[in-house]
């Protein structure tokens, strides 16, 4: 498969490192003779990635944790921290560091120069597949974000969401700059990673303990959805700042305004687009009559996001929000899931694979600052969300602690921040590892803490219809 130059250029906002590499399989170093070996390396790498994702996901599910955590940990095990099966040149690895390249060298008797060229091309192919995975992931998240449900939970969820974004972002960014003297752009990126909330994890726990349709449960779920929307806007802004390497207040204002207008405008125009989309899908008679037009729209919106100097993922997310309003939303959601099942694990496993936990080894004195930073991020990540419960007003008897704890898990959205930050070169290894540890711990801690927070609740769960969420 050969990717054209425009496609590669459209992805450079997510992975600037890709733009420094030659076009896939057309490098001056990799001749036609080595192209089949590149494909062999890609296929073997995908075998490792899928094995790591499924084994990790299944083990994680067995202990009642989100499968995405297992995929991340699986990536850590096969990556730079352990087995060195999946490593990348942008992380500082060379061909000799890759166990897969060792297999290819043994089979094909490669020269060192050929091995390096093949390693670079193979890594580039996996990186492109991973970036496609994150675009499809954000499209899927957009499809699952029910805008009608947001209207039901009212202004209380919006307040909780805004506080849940502002407090950890401000505290994390300021703390990294003032206490640890971190550069401004990496500090902003790490602070932004603290804003996310995983709706999937929280809603699953709330459903299990019977509080999903309580006042607290509906506020948590609504706030988590709004959190995702705000978080994607924040990610688009900070990723764009990372391209320039400097903070220009006018540029920041432009990015925030343009991202907000782009997202809201897409949703409003979507009401007119939906009828045309359904009409086109109904007239098509061949396979993929629904899902192919959907991905055409998603990728075009991703292109527009890049064209106005935002992010492809913001466009994909907006496309999901728009198509969520169509009459065929459920059917489309079912058709998108298998495609996401193929591409999204590549993203999560590669995020884990790029993490070098060795930089947090406490035995080495130079690593201790990284551990302190990780502890700081974990503290801010938990406290910054718990305080959201006290942003609620006009709701007597509500369990504020439960609302705050329900906002704690970061899950897959936090990993998106870490992955894009690492790929862009914004985050150094200690800060990247600290963010990954924060995501893992908040996701592990949230389910038992949420059950504990509701344990002494005197209010019995209520259905959404009976709950007066608007006070």
PyMOL commands that set and color helices and strands:
alter all, ss='L'
color gray80, all
select helices_A, chain A and resi 5-10+16-19+32-62+67-78+89-91+95-97+99-108+112-144+147-180+184-193+199-209+215-244+249-283+291-307+312-323+329-353+357-360+365-391+400-406+411-423+429-455
alter helices_A, ss='H'
color red, helices_A
deselect
rebuild
show_as cartoon
